Amino acid sequence: MYIEDVRSRFKKHFNDAEGAVYASPGRINLIGEHTDYNGGFVFPGAIDKGMIAEIKPNGTQIVRAYAIDLKDYVEFGLQEKDAPTASWARYIFGVCREMMKRGVVIKGFNTAFSGDVPLGAGMSSSAALESTYAFALNEIFGDNKIDKFELAKIGQATEHNYCGVNCGIMDQFASVFGKKGSLIRLDCRSMEYEYFPFNPKGYKLVLLDSVVKHELASSAYNKRRESCENVVKAMQQLHPEVELLRDADLAMLNEVKEAVSAEDFMRAKYVIEEIQRVLDVCDALQKGDYETVGEKMYATHEGMSKLYEVSCEELDFLTDVARDCGVTDSRVMGGGFGGCTINLVKEELYALFVEKAKADFKERFGKSPKVYDVVISDGSRCLIR
Ligand code: GLA
């Protein structure tokens, strides 16, 4: 979907003069999964796929929103009681409400949006939507008074308060702060971040979409977070200074082994190991040592599959194929429970790997995985004022 398409649909739907056009991307994450809400490190980058929205104030107190791809239209007021039921509209409503809570006077507007970031594939289509509106409404109604961190937090709070997902900050952060050609290492405790140019010569980054969508992903996600919090509470008995799993190490975890459930123990073990893996990967990247990066990513997959239990048969299968083909690194990306694997593949292996993954997967599961090449790109922006 291109800008011109969004513009013509907006015009047709609202019979209105042109509004301003904004865009925000989805994201990949090289390593550091389920570490953000534990105060650890993440290593995401924005991608060349995302959401585009046209927006024009309409002089009322009503938002009129058209989801072009879903062919769905919703109107809602801006008070708490006006929350729409359509899940896509709740993202826009939530962003409006969170901005109002921060003192921005939001008024009614007409809007149409479309996206090319696949829904439910682990590339954060919802964060792309939230960031698009947070960025846009800050310009249109807020005199740009809200800073970029707060815009990301508005998206996160929307998930918490209006969509039932107690997510961390990674997706919204990556969508707002993305920079062409760079991954970003974010310390989710201090919120310090650093851009790392990412141009692995001789390698290609490819996502393989298992096309599995987990129905109960948000409650399973929230449950993982609770497990981590349970372990922190147990540790605080011995180490009151521990606020998040970031503050703990494996020795401390072993001390509370008897005090926590076996399941919570496994979850925390994965998180503590994963936080360290991100740092190891940063070191390896600085040396251009992609083989070590690869080893760590496979280890992440193993942890997500066996300890955190957020993988599934289809994703395990895709990483096994990658390993068999000699792919440098491969693992489930994002929250899990379906979605994509992220693969760093030597150029000379690329065609063979993708063909084999497609064929083997089809034979095993009777359907084809989708293949997405991604380019690391810029974050939230205004396309037309
Ligand atoms: C989802 C959440 C993020 C993060 C990842 C897992 O994408 O929105 O905050 O926790 O899962 O790393």
Residues whose N, C-alpha, C, O or C-beta is under 5 A from the ligand:
A	BS01	GLA	G32 E33 H34 T35 D36 C167 G168 I169 M170 D171 G334 G335
